[in-house]
Amino acid sequence: MPIVINNTLNEIRSIAMGGDDRAVKAKRLAERVQKLGGYRWVGVYDVGPEIVSIIAWSGPEAPEHPSFPISQGLTGAAIEQKKAVIVGDVIGDPRYLTSLGNTLSEIIVPVLSPDGRVIGTIDAESDRANAFTTRDQEMIEQCAEAALPLWLLG
């Protein structure tokens, strides 16, 4: 694993286990993932039994949908499948819930508890079509695993 990724994963793990308020930790995590991948926007979400709710995001703009039913949107597809969803043209995807202005592509990576439940997601957006690759998926999956203490420790 490249040193930059390894160091970042250690930093994400440290943030997630730190003593800061949960929302502060989530914001720092979102900003770190955004910086690592050069993404336009990153959100960190809680997944409850019926509702998905944002904990924090990397930018100054608040998302149009801070919470929504678990069955809706691209996030709902990632939760149902328990695997990452990459969409190169979100506007053309009927599952897309409008979000931050000029989003053209998106990746949603579920965070799985040790018993296999989806307890959160990390969502990255780009203003370029087809911006996300298998490399992005693998990298954000590693970040999600490193960030697991945010959900387990609260």
BABAPA-908971 format. One line per field, with one value per residue: residue in one letter; z, x, y of N, C-alpha, C in turn. Coordinates in Angstrom, 1 decimal, m for minus. Example, Ala and Ser with C-alpha at 12.3 -4.5 7.8 and 13.67 -1.06 7.14 Angstrom:
BEGIN
resn	c(A  S) $
npz	c(7.8  7.1) $
npx	c(13.2  12.8) $
npy	c(m5.7  m2.2) $
capz	c(7.8  7.1) $
capx	c(12.3  13.7) $
capy	c(m4.5  m1.1) $
cpz	c(7.8  7.9) $
cpx	c(13.2  12.9) $
cpy	c(m3.3  0.0) $
END
This chain:
BEGIN
resn	c(M  P  I  V  I  N  N  T  L  N  E  I  R  S  I  A  M  G  G  D  D  R  A  V  K  A  K  R  L  A  E  R  V  Q  K  L  G  G  Y  R  W  V  G  V  Y  D  V  G  P  E  I  V  S  I  I  A  W  S  G  P  E  A  P  E  H  P  S  F  P  I  S  Q  G  L  T  G  A  A  I  E  Q  K  K  A  V  I  V  G  D  V  I  G  D  P  R  Y  L  T  S  L  G  N  T  L  S  E  I  I  V  P  V  L  S  P  D  G  R  V  I  G  T  I  D  A  E  S  D  R  A  N  A  F  T  T  R  D  Q  E  M  I  E  Q  C  A  E  A  A  L  P  L  W  L  L  G) $
npz	c(0.0  m0.9  0.7  1.3  1.3  3.4  5.6  5.7  6.3  8.8  10.0  9.7  11.2  13.7  14.0  14.1  16.4  18.3  20.9  20.3  19.8  18.2  15.8  15.1  14.7  12.5  10.5  10.2  9.2  6.8  5.5  5.3  3.7  1.4  0.7  0.2  m2.1  m3.8  m4.2  m4.9  m2.9  0.2  2.1  5.4  6.7  8.9  9.2  9.9  11.1  9.5  8.4  6.7  7.7  7.5  9.1  8.9  6.5  3.9  2.8  2.7  2.0  2.8  2.4  0.2  1.0  4.0  5.5  4.7  3.6  4.1  1.9  m0.4  m3.2  m4.4  m2.3  m0.9  m2.6  m2.3  0.4  0.4  m1.3  0.1  m0.8  m2.6  m4.6  m7.7  m9.8  m12.9  m14.2  m12.7  m13.0  m15.0  m13.8  m12.4  m9.6  m8.3  m5.9  m5.9  m5.2  m4.3  m6.3  m8.9  m9.1  m10.9  m10.9  m8.6  m5.7  m3.4  m0.4  1.7  5.2  7.2  10.1  12.5  12.5  10.1  9.4  7.7  8.8  8.4  5.8  3.4  1.2  m1.8  m4.1  m7.4  m9.8  m12.3  m14.9  m14.8  m12.9  m10.9  m10.1  m10.0  m8.4  m6.7  m5.4  m4.0  m2.3  m0.8  0.4  2.1  3.7  4.9  6.4  8.2  9.4  11.0  13.9  14.4  14.2  15.9  18.4  18.9) $
npx	c(0.8  0.6  2.6  1.4  m1.4  m1.4  m0.5  m2.6  m4.8  m4.1  m4.2  m7.0  m8.1  m7.1  m8.4  m11.1  m11.1  m10.6  m11.0  m12.7  m15.9  m18.5  m19.6  m17.6  m15.4  m16.4  m16.6  m13.9  m13.0  m14.4  m13.3  m10.7  m10.8  m11.8  m9.6  m7.7  m8.6  m9.1  m11.7  m14.8  m16.7  m17.5  m19.5  m20.4  m22.4  m25.0  m26.6  m29.7  m32.5  m34.6  m34.0  m31.5  m29.0  m27.1  m24.0  m21.8  m20.1  m17.8  m17.7  m18.7  m21.3  m24.5  m26.1  m28.9  m30.5  m30.5  m31.4  m33.0  m35.4  m34.3  m34.6  m34.3  m32.7  m29.2  m27.7  m29.4  m29.3  m26.6  m26.7  m28.6  m27.4  m25.0  m22.6  m20.2  m21.4  m21.0  m21.6  m21.5  m22.9  m24.9  m27.2  m28.6  m29.4  m32.1  m32.3  m31.1  m31.0  m31.4  m28.6  m25.8  m25.7  m23.8  m23.1  m21.9  m21.0  m20.8  m19.9  m20.7  m19.9  m20.6  m20.4  m19.6  m20.7  m19.0  m20.7  m21.8  m23.8  m25.0  m24.0  m23.3  m22.3  m19.9  m19.8  m18.8  m18.5  m18.3  m17.7  m17.2  m18.1  m18.1  m16.0  m15.1  m13.2  m12.2  m10.0  m10.6  m12.8  m11.7  m9.9  m11.7  m13.2  m11.2  m10.8  m13.3  m13.3  m11.2  m12.4  m14.4  m14.5  m15.8  m18.5  m18.8  m17.8  m19.0) $
npy	c(m1.2  2.2  4.7  7.2  6.6  4.7  6.3  8.1  6.5  5.7  8.2  8.8  6.7  7.5  10.0  9.1  7.6  9.5  12.0  14.1  15.7  13.9  14.9  16.7  15.0  13.6  15.6  16.2  13.8  13.6  15.8  15.0  12.7  13.9  15.5  13.6  12.2  14.3  15.1  16.9  17.1  15.6  13.4  12.2  9.7  8.6  5.4  4.5  2.4  3.2  5.7  7.6  9.8  12.7  13.2  14.8  17.0  17.8  20.4  23.9  24.2  23.1  19.9  19.3  17.3  16.4  14.3  11.2  8.7  5.3  3.7  5.2  6.8  6.8  6.2  4.5  2.3  1.4  0.7  m1.4  m3.3  m3.7  m2.9  m0.8  1.8  3.2  5.9  7.2  9.2  11.0  12.5  11.2  8.9  7.3  6.9  8.9  11.5  14.9  16.9  18.6  21.2  21.1  18.4  15.7  13.1  10.3  8.5  6.0  4.5  1.9  1.6  m1.1  m2.8  m5.0  m7.2  m7.2  m5.5  m2.5  0.5  3.0  5.5  6.6  9.2  10.4  13.1  14.5  17.1  16.3  14.2  10.6  10.4  8.6  5.7  2.2  2.4  4.6  3.5  1.3  2.8  4.5  2.5  1.5  3.7  3.9  1.6  2.2  4.3  3.2  3.2  5.6  5.1  2.9  3.7  6.1) $
capz	c(0.0  m0.9  2.1  1.5  1.7  4.7  6.6  5.7  7.0  10.3  10.5  9.8  12.4  14.9  14.1  14.4  17.8  19.1  22.0  19.8  19.6  17.0  14.5  14.7  14.1  11.2  9.6  9.9  8.4  5.5  4.9  5.0  2.5  0.2  0.3  m0.3  m3.4  m4.7  m4.5  m4.7  m1.7  0.8  3.2  6.3  7.0  9.8  8.6  10.9  10.6  8.5  7.9  6.5  8.2  7.4  10.3  8.5  5.1  3.8  2.3  3.5  1.6  3.4  1.3  0.1  1.6  5.1  5.9  3.7  3.9  3.8  0.6  m1.5  m3.7  m4.7  m1.0  m0.6  m3.4  m1.7  1.6  0.1  m1.9  1.0  m1.5  m3.1  m5.8  m8.5  m10.8  m13.7  m14.7  m11.6  m13.5  m15.8  m12.9  m11.7  m8.2  m7.8  m5.2  m6.2  m4.1  m4.3  m7.5  m10.1  m9.0  m12.1  m10.6  m7.2  m5.2  m2.1  0.1  3.0  6.4  7.8  11.4  12.5  12.3  8.7  9.1  7.2  9.9  7.9  4.5  3.0  m0.1  m2.5  m5.3  m8.3  m10.8  m13.6  m15.2  m14.7  m12.1  m10.0  m10.7  m9.0  m7.4  m5.8  m4.6  m3.0  m1.4  0.1  1.2  3.1  4.6  5.6  7.4  9.2  10.2  11.7  15.3  14.5  14.4  17.0  19.7  19.0) $
capx	c(0.0  1.5  2.8  0.4  m2.6  m1.2  m0.5  m3.9  m5.6  m3.7  m4.8  m8.4  m8.3  m6.9  m9.5  m12.3  m11.0  m10.2  m11.9  m13.6  m17.3  m18.7  m19.8  m16.3  m14.7  m17.0  m16.2  m12.5  m12.9  m14.9  m12.3  m9.4  m11.1  m11.9  m8.3  m7.0  m9.0  m9.3  m13.1  m15.4  m17.5  m17.6  m20.4  m20.4  m23.8  m25.5  m27.7  m30.6  m33.4  m35.5  m33.5  m30.1  m28.8  m25.7  m23.3  m20.9  m19.7  m16.5  m17.8  m19.5  m22.7  m25.2  m26.7  m30.3  m31.2  m29.7  m31.8  m34.0  m35.7  m33.2  m34.9  m34.2  m31.4  m28.1  m27.2  m30.2  m28.8  m25.4  m27.1  m29.3  m26.4  m23.9  m21.3  m20.1  m22.1  m20.3  m22.4  m20.7  m23.8  m26.0  m28.5  m29.3  m29.8  m33.4  m32.2  m30.4  m31.7  m30.6  m27.7  m25.1  m25.6  m23.2  m22.6  m22.1  m20.7  m20.8  m19.6  m21.2  m19.3  m21.2  m19.6  m20.2  m20.3  m18.4  m21.7  m22.2  m24.9  m24.6  m24.2  m22.9  m21.8  m19.1  m20.3  m18.0  m19.1  m17.4  m18.3  m16.9  m18.7  m17.2  m14.8  m14.6  m12.7  m12.0  m9.0  m11.4  m13.7  m10.8  m9.4  m12.7  m13.5  m10.2  m11.1  m14.5  m12.9  m10.4  m13.3  m15.4  m14.7  m16.7  m19.8  m18.8  m17.5  m19.9) $
capy	c(0.0  3.4  5.4  8.3  6.0  4.1  7.4  8.7  5.5  5.8  9.5  8.6  5.8  8.3  10.9  8.3  7.1  10.6  12.5  15.2  15.5  13.0  15.7  17.3  13.9  13.2  16.7  16.0  12.6  14.0  16.7  14.2  11.8  14.8  15.9  12.4  11.9  15.4  15.2  18.2  17.1  14.2  13.4  11.0  9.5  7.5  4.6  3.9  1.4  3.7  7.0  7.9  11.1  13.2  13.6  16.0  17.0  18.5  21.7  24.9  24.1  22.0  19.1  19.5  16.2  16.0  13.0  10.7  7.3  4.4  3.0  6.2  7.4  6.0  5.6  3.3  1.1  0.9  0.0  m2.6  m4.2  m3.8  m2.7  0.5  2.2  4.3  6.4  8.2  10.2  10.9  13.1  10.2  7.8  7.6  6.8  10.1  12.6  16.1  17.2  19.9  21.9  20.6  17.0  14.9  11.7  10.1  7.1  5.8  3.3  1.6  1.2  m2.3  m3.2  m6.3  m8.3  m7.2  m4.5  m1.2  1.4  4.4  5.5  7.7  9.6  11.5  13.7  15.2  17.9  15.7  12.9  9.4  10.8  7.6  4.5  1.1  2.9  5.4  2.6  0.6  3.8  4.9  1.4  1.4  4.8  3.5  0.6  2.9  5.2  2.4  3.6  6.7  4.6  2.0  4.4  7.2) $
cpz	c(0.0  0.5  2.3  2.0  3.1  5.8  6.8  6.5  8.5  10.8  10.7  11.0  13.7  15.1  14.7  15.9  18.8  20.1  21.5  19.8  18.3  15.7  14.1  14.1  12.7  10.1  9.3  9.0  6.9  4.8  4.5  3.8  1.2  m0.3  m0.3  m1.7  m4.3  m5.1  m4.2  m3.3  m1.1  2.0  4.0  6.9  8.1  9.0  9.7  10.3  9.5  7.8  7.8  6.9  8.1  8.8  10.0  7.1  5.1  3.3  3.1  3.1  2.3  2.3  1.3  0.8  2.8  5.7  4.9  4.1  3.3  2.4  m0.6  m1.9  m3.9  m3.3  m0.6  m1.4  m2.8  m0.4  1.3  m0.4  m1.0  0.3  m2.2  m4.4  m6.5  m9.6  m11.6  m14.2  m13.8  m12.2  m14.4  m15.0  m12.2  m10.2  m7.5  m7.2  m5.5  m5.0  m4.3  m5.8  m8.7  m9.9  m10.3  m11.9  m9.1  m6.9  m3.7  m1.6  1.5  4.0  7.1  9.2  11.4  12.2  10.9  8.4  8.5  8.2  9.5  6.4  4.4  1.6  m0.6  m3.8  m6.1  m9.3  m12.2  m13.7  m15.2  m14.0  m11.3  m10.6  m9.6  m8.0  m6.3  m4.8  m3.6  m1.9  m0.4  1.0  2.4  4.2  5.5  6.7  8.5  10.0  11.0  13.2  15.5  14.8  15.7  18.4  19.9  19.2) $
cpx	c(0.9  1.5  1.8  m0.9  m2.5  m1.2  m1.8  m4.8  m5.3  m4.3  m6.3  m8.8  m8.2  m8.0  m10.8  m12.3  m10.8  m11.3  m12.8  m15.0  m17.5  m18.9  m18.4  m15.4  m15.1  m16.6  m14.7  m12.2  m13.3  m13.9  m11.0  m9.7  m11.2  m10.5  m7.5  m7.3  m9.2  m10.8  m13.7  m16.1  m17.6  m18.5  m20.2  m21.8  m23.9  m26.6  m28.5  m31.5  m34.3  m34.9  m32.0  m30.0  m27.4  m25.2  m22.5  m20.6  m18.5  m16.6  m18.6  m21.0  m23.3  m25.9  m28.2  m31.1  m30.4  m30.1  m32.9  m34.2  m34.6  m33.4  m34.6  m32.8  m30.4  m27.6  m28.1  m29.8  m27.6  m25.7  m27.7  m28.3  m25.2  m22.6  m21.4  m20.9  m21.4  m21.3  m21.7  m21.6  m25.0  m27.3  m29.3  m29.7  m31.1  m33.4  m31.6  m31.3  m30.9  m29.8  m27.1  m24.9  m25.1  m22.6  m22.9  m21.8  m20.6  m20.4  m20.1  m20.7  m20.0  m20.1  m20.3  m19.7  m19.7  m19.4  m22.3  m23.4  m24.3  m25.0  m23.9  m22.5  m20.8  m19.4  m19.4  m18.6  m18.1  m18.3  m17.9  m17.6  m17.7  m15.9  m14.2  m14.3  m12.7  m11.0  m9.7  m12.2  m12.8  m10.3  m10.5  m13.2  m12.5  m10.4  m12.3  m14.2  m12.1  m11.3  m14.4  m15.6  m15.7  m18.1  m19.9  m18.6  m18.4  m19.2) $
cpy	c(1.2  4.1  6.4  7.7  5.4  5.2  8.0  7.8  5.6  7.1  9.4  7.8  6.7  9.3  10.2  7.9  8.3  11.0  13.6  14.7  14.7  13.8  16.3  16.2  13.6  14.3  16.5  14.8  12.9  14.9  15.9  13.3  12.7  15.2  14.8  12.1  13.0  15.6  16.6  18.2  15.7  14.4  12.1  10.9  8.4  6.7  4.0  2.9  1.9  5.0  7.0  9.4  11.5  13.6  14.9  15.9  17.9  19.9  22.6  24.8  22.9  21.2  19.4  18.5  15.7  14.7  12.5  9.2  6.4  3.8  4.0  6.4  6.3  5.4  4.4  2.1  0.6  0.2  m1.3  m3.7  m4.5  m3.7  m1.3  0.6  3.3  4.6  7.5  9.4  10.2  11.5  12.1  9.0  8.1  7.5  8.0  11.1  13.8  16.4  18.5  20.3  21.1  19.2  16.3  13.4  11.5  8.6  7.1  4.5  3.1  1.2  0.1  m2.5  m4.6  m7.5  m8.2  m6.2  m3.2  m0.2  2.9  4.3  6.7  8.0  10.7  11.9  14.4  16.0  17.5  14.4  11.8  9.7  9.6  6.3  3.4  1.6  3.7  4.5  1.9  1.6  4.2  3.8  1.2  2.5  4.5  2.5  1.3  3.8  4.5  2.8  4.8  6.2  3.6  2.7  5.6  8.5) $
END
